[in-house]
């Protein structure tokens, strides 16, 4: 994270503010290589060879304090993605985009912290895959809560318990409660997230470089969807390795239950300051809507759909259910 010193006559003239202020700018560029072994995602799109993409982002953070100790500032992000314009490209069908991500203003005081804008959802349930580097196809769900960009987010801590709450302009709400404690050298972390139609919880433990945990989430929108994940990781110096398993269960009238279970493994290595290498692999249920939505599809009325409707809830390799492998490697430079 680099800091840029800003000063102006307007800043000097502002009552109660310092003459010089810090703007922190951080970012990354990641070169990604993907491989999918007959990874069918429907609508004539499947991957069975090598594919490259470039991901990048910029983060801007500014903070200031009044003489009375009130802290205020802002944060926003720009996400950038470039991939082949090939119609069967693994990442979003091929595109080069720049997108606005989280952006908000904040005010922190003894009464708590308030964010206003695109803040992300309130929630303390943590995903427990514990895979340092995910290959394509992971569901990676934890709260399922989805709010609009424009919202108010409040956080504070009471007697060691972290509390979060958010509400948007359509009265959609989300809550989060988290707690961690050291018990005999083992750090235990508990988290819970709740929204109008979703609930999630997690339990994790860390001892030395070893971390493991489980989490569960459920949402009820058009139908009930459950998600469970468990994982373990180990960090030793610059090297982190981990593995996890996740299962998604969909309950829908007329279609019964549909299960998807994915197995994932990954590792990262910090070769130098700001230079990280990553590798990951996954064994996936390839006939699931989740594999489609993970690469920019959507689910409507319990059917995988795009501009051209796909048949059924999933896209099987042939007629029967199938499994497949995907892999990913990357080189990331960040500052």
Secondary structure as UniProt FT lines:
FT   STRAND          2..6
FT   HELIX           9..13
FT   TURN            15..16
FT   STRAND          21..36
FT   STRAND          39..40
FT   TURN            43..44
FT   STRAND          46..47
FT   STRAND          50..65
FT   TURN            67..68
FT   STRAND          71..83
FT   TURN            87..88
FT   TURN            90..93
FT   STRAND          96..109
FT   TURN            110..111
FT   STRAND          112..118
FT   TURN            136..137
FT   STRAND          150..158
FT   TURN            159..160
FT   STRAND          161..168
FT   TURN            169..170
FT   STRAND          173..183
FT   TURN            184..185
FT   STRAND          186..195
FT   TURN            196..197
FT   STRAND          198..207
FT   TURN            208..209
FT   STRAND          210..220
FT   STRAND          224..236
FT   TURN            237..238
FT   STRAND          239..252
FT   TURN            253..255
FT   STRAND          256..272
FT   TURN            273..274
FT   STRAND          275..285
FT   TURN            286..287
FT   HELIX           289..293
FT   TURN            294..296
FT   STRAND          298..300
FT   TURN            301..302
FT   STRAND          303..305
FT   STRAND          323..334
//
